[in-house]
């Protein structure tokens, strides 16, 4: 199919090429015809001008015959100069060849004779050496035949050794890297002896691997002792046995028991401490929410929004709930866990088991959420909004998108941001005095024109001056300043004041 498509495309290409060449030749012929016609026309005009020139000169009393003779003489000289110019390179080339070749003909002939004599001498010397090397070659061929017979005998003896080496199921890889050693045994005898030893060792090693597999079947992949469970090659089984021997000889079981007991207490204490550091900021969040609600009650919005209220509810996040349970458990049993001490109670083992169960739940939660790296303050609570728009009460909603139309959502978001800025502005004002803040408000085009003045007054009442940017023209009387922004030829923004109201 590709060949057919190629042939088809090639035919199209050849046809298009032929048409293009034909059109090119036709255009070239037309151009040559035009050039010839224009040249004929220019020649006619030139002859006419020459006649006019002669008439003009004759009319002014000039000797036109003498002028014509001068022109003909000049033309003859120019023709000769052009001929000289055209053949100048040929004359120079001839002179160079004459100096370098023709004048040195006798010298070249003598050199040729010397080289021919030298070539004959070298040829005689070559024939003598060739005969000598041929005699040596016959002697070496005879010796080579004897060596080949000896090699054939050795190859037959080594064939069995090669079969042994290439047998992956019989020859161990370590023998491939073992250096050669001298021995009185023939290769065949050495192979038979090695085969017997390898078969015996392989039986013992298979028995050893079976014992290792039975032992490691009692442990999981993520076992506490970090025993390696994935054993594939023989070296893995040997390493496993060596590590196990060291583990038993140094009594590391007791060390792991003590380390594990201390480890889960440290983890519980860290989780409890980090959770406590995080939850102590919940009161700050509640205070900010209270300040925002109070700010709206003090300076309401003159428009469709009758009420904006915020509240926080406990988070439904499973990770947060689990860490709170861990903190409560650690606070209640901080001194009753771990090793036996003066604070231990009768149910110490039950307490330790519950602690381990909490850690297992925490580990499972981390495994189920591998992408989660942090727990932030916003994870501890869920923010809800209640908006009353005219007579429409949304109730407590989790998202502002449930409030109403897109324009209402934008209006409510802007009001909440203004109140949030005002709360922090009020805290700073207690230290430095009241001040003004300029804020850029985006998406102003989504607001209803009747709400534009309301949001401006809402911000101005809090000394927050809004800068609204929109391609849509609104009532300019609602703004103190109106500007027009455009781009110049260098893509730089040009600001032109339009209206200013004091």
Secondary structure, DSSP 8 states (H G I E B T S, - for coil): -HHHHHHHHHHHHHHHHHHHHHHHHHHHHHHHHHHHHHHHHHHHHHHHHHHHHHHHHHHTT--HHHHHHHHHHHHHHHHHHHHHHHHHHHHHHHHHHHHHTGGGHHHHHHHHHHHHHHHHHHHHHHHHHHHHHHHHHHHHHHHHHHHHHHHHHHHHHHHHHHHHHH-TTTS-HHHHTS-----SS-HHHHHHHHHHHHHHHHHHHHHHHHHHHHHHTTS-TT-TT-------SHHHHHHHHHHHHHHHHTTHHHHHHHHHHHHHHHHHHHHHHHHHHHHTTHHHHHHHHHHHHHHHHHS--SSSEEEEEEEEEE---HHHHHHHHHHHHHHHSTTTSSS--TT--TTHHHHHHHHHHHHHHHHHHHHHTTT-----GGGGEEEEEEEEETTEEEEEES-GGGSSSHHHHHHHHHHHHHHHHHHHHHHHHHHH----EEEEE--GGGS-HHHHHHHHHHHHTTTEEEEE--SS---GGG-SEEEEEEE-TTS-EEEEEEEE--
